[in-house]
Amino acid sequence: MNLLKISWKYLFNKPLSTGLNVLILALGLAMITVLLLIQDQFEKKMNQDATGIDLVVGAKGSPLQLILSSVYHLDFPTGNIKMEEAQRLSRNRLVKQIVPLALGDNYQGYRLVGSNHDYLELYGAEFAQGEAWEKPFQVTLGAEVARKLQLQLGDQFASSHGISVGSHDHDAFLFEVTGILKPKGNVIDRLILTSIESVWFSHDEEEGESEEESEPHIHEEGEDHNHDHARDKSQIPVAKSGFPVTDQEREVTTLLLQFRNPMAAIQLPRMINSGTSMQAASPSFEMNRLFELLGVGVSLLKGIAFVLIAISGLGIFIALYNS
């Protein structure tokens, strides 16, 4: 009887210890496999969502928070920036394109993003039904939003202030669904897209209500003035590219930039961070930092998995040696 048969017979006659060692070995191998798959999918997903975005500009604060809130829509925005300053930056010769975003509202936990049609082109969006917004308070739904909330073309809803469920509703204006996007497998699937003007007008109404509540007023025949005002604003054309046209001092939340040439990667961030009230953050740089931070935990789990594999292998070897 050769050594292989003797070893197999011994292991077969010790089912409890053999089964335990095999289970530990399988657990270690499974941990490593799952960790590698999750890490790979996570990095691919994050890189895919940031494709085409060279730089993000927003209010001063945490650069990582700026990236997470503006590109991945996973965190709170760092604040707003003046549109006048944003427009001045857009005229810089090193900037190829700027896509402005206005954030701050949600519907049933899905974020409402005010932008222009360039944002759709940035992610290569395609329509399953309907068309993009053309007027204020029209919205285009990502595929996941439409599926999870069961919204159809023509449906209306009131957005909520903030980015979490349970916030105060903007009751004065109802958003109408005019388009639903095809699934793209990126961040746009879970967004509700509209014009920047829509975000402005809904917040204007909230500020107006706060002022009215602080002062006594009497409405008789003009009690519907809020709804008439809403109807008037819903007929205003919106900006399909670039910045909205306005004679008021307005703000946007962030800017998504594309560089005109490689030199911009060196000059623009330094110029913005030191010479303006805004901050610039690179998605690739900040996500590499995040991957490094997460890599510590992943390495620890990989270490545990290797220890389990070593223990199981050692257990089997000792058992065979003693036999």
Summary of the structure (lengths in Angstrom):
residues: 323
radius of gyration: 27.5
end to end distance: 14.5
largest distance: 105.1
contacts: 1016
relative contact order: 0.21
helix: 49%
strand: 20%
